[in-house]
Structures are given as structure tokens and as C-alpha cells.
Amino acid sequence: MKSQVLAYYNMPDLSNLGLIIFLTVFVGMLFWVFQRSRKPFYDHLAALPLQEDT
């Protein structure tokens, strides 16, 4: 079935473009999440479940 669908698909560049866009966004998110400057923010979020409600 997949070969039948791909036989009529005439825009392989669109698939490559989608892959490039996805990888760019994914790597960008990794860099954004793992920045050292964001560590205090994540430490604060990690401590939230342990705080007492007052």
C-alpha cells in the first residue's frame, strides 16, 4: 500500500523541507531548554511540589 501511495506522490522536496523544519525546531528547543542561564528557573520549578501551601 505504501508503494502505491508513494508512486503517485510527485513532491519529494516537500517531505525533505518538512524534515529540515522539524529538525531545526527540535534542535532549537534542545538548545533553549538546556541553557545554563535557565537552571535557576528549573530549580524553582523542581522545588514547587515540595513547598507547603500557606
GULUM-169933 format. One line per field, with one value per residue: residue in three letters; x negated, y, z of N, C-alpha, C in turn. Coordinates in nm, 3 decimals, padded with zeros to 5 digits. Layout:
residu: (ALA/...)
n.px: (X/...)
n.py: (Y/...)
n.pz: (Z/...)
ca.px: (X/...)
ca.py: (Y/...)
ca.pz: (Z/...)
c.px: (X/...)
c.py: (Y/...)
c.pz: (Z/...)
//
This chain:
residu: (MET/LYS/SER/GLN/VAL/LEU/ALA/TYR/TYR/ASN/MET/PRO/ASP/LEU/SER/ASN/LEU/GLY/LEU/ILE/ILE/PHE/LEU/THR/VAL/PHE/VAL/GLY/MET/LEU/PHE/TRP/VAL/PHE/GLN/ARG/SER/ARG/LYS/PRO/PHE/TYR/ASP/HIS/LEU/ALA/ALA/LEU/PRO/LEU/GLN/GLU/ASP/THR)
n.px: (-00.083/-00.195/-00.385/-00.218/-00.096/-00.319/-00.397/-00.234/-00.298/-00.435/-00.603/-00.870/-01.043/-00.898/-00.862/-01.127/-01.172/-00.990/-01.108/-01.353/-01.265/-01.139/-01.361/-01.521/-01.361/-01.346/-01.617/-01.665/-01.487/-01.609/-01.853/-01.747/-01.619/-01.827/-02.000/-02.243/-02.174/-01.910/-01.890/-01.838/-01.562/-01.452/-01.529/-01.371/-01.116/-01.138/-01.132/-00.876/-00.667/-00.736/-00.691/-00.514/-00.166/-00.052)
n.py: (-00.119/00.123/00.166/00.208/00.449/00.618/00.607/00.782/01.019/01.319/01.516/01.510/01.690/01.842/01.674/01.655/01.922/01.951/01.773/01.902/02.142/02.040/01.918/02.145/02.299/02.119/02.089/02.354/02.385/02.208/02.342/02.572/02.473/02.352/02.555/02.712/02.939/02.909/02.741/02.830/02.886/02.632/02.496/02.628/02.549/02.276/02.264/02.335/02.130/02.043/02.242/02.388/02.455/02.766)
n.pz: (00.000/00.079/-00.122/-00.338/-00.272/-00.258/-00.522/-00.659/-00.547/-00.610/-00.508/-00.359/-00.248/-00.071/00.147/00.234/00.304/00.516/00.698/00.745/00.861/01.092/01.225/01.268/01.441/01.654/01.739/01.804/02.021/02.201/02.252/02.371/02.601/02.746/02.828/03.034/03.172/03.237/03.451/03.727/03.708/03.647/03.877/04.064/03.971/04.018/04.293/04.363/04.406/04.661/04.840/05.114/05.135/05.208)
ca.px: (00.000/-00.281/-00.447/-00.117/-00.079/-00.439/-00.408/-00.161/-00.345/-00.531/-00.672/-00.956/-01.109/-00.814/-00.896/-01.259/-01.155/-00.927/-01.209/-01.450/-01.197/-01.123/-01.491/-01.565/-01.283/-01.382/-01.750/-01.648/-01.425/-01.711/-01.942/-01.673/-01.590/-01.948/-02.087/-02.283/-02.108/-01.774/-01.897/-01.762/-01.419/-01.417/-01.541/-01.249/-01.005/-01.157/-01.101/-00.735/-00.584/-00.778/-00.657/-00.389/-00.063/-00.018)
ca.py: (00.000/00.241/00.187/00.263/00.590/00.691/00.610/00.898/01.139/01.380/01.629/01.462/01.805/01.886/01.588/01.698/02.051/01.924/01.711/02.006/02.233/01.968/01.904/02.277/02.335/02.026/02.125/02.484/02.362/02.148/02.449/02.664/02.406/02.317/02.670/02.723/03.053/02.871/02.650/02.877/02.871/02.491/02.462/02.679/02.461/02.145/02.275/02.367/02.025/02.019/02.357/02.383/02.553/02.855)
ca.pz: (00.000/00.085/-00.252/-00.427/-00.236/-00.297/-00.667/-00.707/-00.475/-00.701/-00.445/-00.251/-00.186/00.039/00.261/00.281/00.369/00.645/00.785/00.783/00.954/01.218/01.291/01.310/01.559/01.762/01.789/01.868/02.152/02.288/02.296/02.459/02.727/02.819/02.854/03.174/03.235/03.277/03.565/03.844/03.681/03.661/04.019/04.128/03.934/04.081/04.435/04.383/04.468/04.799/04.925/05.190/05.096/05.321)
c.px: (-00.087/-00.346/-00.346/-00.095/-00.199/-00.457/-00.338/-00.204/-00.457/-00.604/-00.761/-01.029/-01.029/-00.840/-01.031/-01.251/-01.091/-01.024/-01.309/-01.388/-01.181/-01.255/-01.543/-01.492/-01.323/-01.518/-01.744/-01.586/-01.525/-01.807/-01.873/-01.653/-01.717/-02.046/-02.120/-02.210/-01.966/-01.773/-01.825/-01.610/-01.375/-01.432/-01.419/-01.129/-01.016/-01.119/-00.953/-00.654/-00.619/-00.740/-00.524/-00.292/-00.029/00.062)
c.py: (00.125/00.270/00.244/00.411/00.670/00.697/00.732/01.028/01.201/01.499/01.581/01.577/01.857/01.803/01.628/01.831/02.035/01.864/01.815/02.102/02.166/01.958/02.038/02.320/02.248/02.063/02.262/02.471/02.299/02.254/02.542/02.601/02.386/02.433/02.677/02.836/03.020/02.780/02.702/02.863/02.726/02.444/02.509/02.589/02.325/02.149/02.301/02.255/02.001/02.132/02.334/02.487/02.637/02.973)
c.pz: (00.000/-00.050/-00.352/-00.399/-00.283/-00.448/-00.726/-00.638/-00.556/-00.641/-00.331/-00.181/-00.067/00.164/00.320/00.354/00.506/00.744/00.834/00.883/01.090/01.293/01.343/01.437/01.678/01.822/01.858/02.007/02.249/02.340/02.395/02.597/02.810/02.835/03.002/03.245/03.282/03.399/03.688/03.827/03.699/03.805/04.097/04.097/04.001/04.228/04.462/04.448/04.617/04.894/04.994/05.136/05.219/05.273)
//
